[in-house]
Amino acid sequence: MSDPGEGSARQAVEQAYRNEWSRLLALLVTRLRRFDLAEDSLQDAFTAAARVWPAEGVPARPAAWLFTSAYRRALDRVRREEADARRLPLLLTEPSEVVEDDDEIPDERLRLLFACCHPALKPEARAALMLRFVAGLTTAEIARLFLVSEPTMAARLTRAKAKMAVAGIPLRKPSAEDLPERVDVVLKVIYLVFTEGYRATAGPELVRPRLAAEAIRLGYLAGELLPGEPRIAALLALMVLQHARRDARTGAAGELVLLTDQDRTRWHADEIARGLALLDVLEAVPMPGEYHLQALIAAEHAKPPPADWTRIALLYAELERRTGSPVVRLNRAVAIAESGSAEAALALLEGLDAPLAGNHLLFAVRAELLSRLGCVDEAVAAFDRALSLARTEPERAHLRRRLDSVNKR
Amino acid sequence: MQYALLIYGDEKVWESRDERERQENGERHARYMELLRSRGAMLGGEELSRSTTATTVRNQGDSLGVTDGPYAETAEQLGGFYLIEAADLDEAIELAKQLPEPIVEVRPVVAHPQM
């Protein structure tokens, strides 16, 4: 049995870990200019807090206590290691202001955010670095979320950290000239984390909501660090609206439930309201960007039925004009079919066979359109093709059900 | 930090240049070197002879040590390099983007302690 004071001290350590870890780490990395040293000494400081706070009470300024403790430990380590020739070069950074009042913990996460999303790093390394150093997940957690072993993820992070130090990737907010391009990379990384969680490409699990939720958390943080960036708000709206439907996306047996068949009472209404509110703020932007267009489409789907498929088709047409993406064209075809013209939709699929050769969705959509137009034999052939390409079990089950119902007619 | 900017390209394209194009290319590089000098970034650099003139020496095992040709037979070959001084990778990339050649590999130079 622990007395209540001890329990609340333990809670204070846990709370500090949740709320302050990434901010403290960012500060330590920019001061010490080494990732390993910052990670290890911060870990030590939390271990010390777990020992000292229950015995001596929670300090008045827990974050400052943790920073001072970690920084002192780091300097001790540096002194011990002085002669170690295998050490990586120091990270490059601008000098930070010296903070006299240790109550004031400056937020250096923006520098870390841009360093982790540097274009000179591999996309999957950027995503892992963001989750480790900006979101504050452990290597083991990140490995689980990306379905790789912990040693594999640890090696990926180590390589990326070494590249940052050796190649001279700076811990710095990019110049005004580079900023728009670099913000694009940040958005791509966050959306990569999100889509990885939202739609597994293979295997029994179609959604990993925890990963998607981490992406949304990163989106909020990026919005906080870069206020006045409409693209971040647009991406957030998109993610929040899609994520609000997570519980309705799969049925009791883990099978995929299509948007039109989803039980809307299982959507998170409060999150949909939040997503729509984010979009309302963006209303003033004259030229919607790609994430904004996608968010507007998600918003149309989130409204009570019937969906305005004509508007959705127009939004997809604009998105296709921007991206030239064959997947967007496929979605546009679905919207056009839903707004009444299966023939026009089928015509849009022409020319997609080469770019989407291995994509089961192209053949699934073609099969549905052919079956609507009464071409049963061609529809069955297209369903067979889709089935041979689909990689997740829920999607295959859905295709088999559709194939059976077409065959019975 | 020091970086090597390694220039890669299709040698057939380089060889097919006529006298005027060669001269224009030389002028583009002269302007680039001027830019590097004005930024205090120019440490050195050379154009290399075509890879068909290369000889590769292997100092390992007991196979024949000296062979004709470049180490890697790739579509694009190393054609030259600059050695530059830059504050960080962002500045090195910015300078590499201005180099008038299609493919530039940016490699950090290992800083050895002064002998």
HADDOCK unambig.tbl for C-alpha pairs under 7 A between the chains (distance, minus, plus):
assign (segid A and resid 167 and name CA) (segid B and resid 89 and name CA) 6.27 0.50 0.50
assign (segid A and resid 167 and name CA) (segid B and resid 108 and name CA) 5.49 0.50 0.50
assign (segid A and resid 168 and name CA) (segid B and resid 88 and name CA) 4.97 0.50 0.50
assign (segid A and resid 168 and name CA) (segid B and resid 89 and name CA) 4.98 0.50 0.50
assign (segid A and resid 169 and name CA) (segid B and resid 88 and name CA) 6.28 0.50 0.50
assign (segid A and resid 169 and name CA) (segid B and resid 89 and name CA) 5.17 0.50 0.50
assign (segid A and resid 169 and name CA) (segid B and resid 90 and name CA) 6.87 0.50 0.50
assign (segid A and resid 170 and name CA) (segid B and resid 88 and name CA) 6.15 0.50 0.50
assign (segid A and resid 170 and name CA) (segid B and resid 89 and name CA) 6.93 0.50 0.50
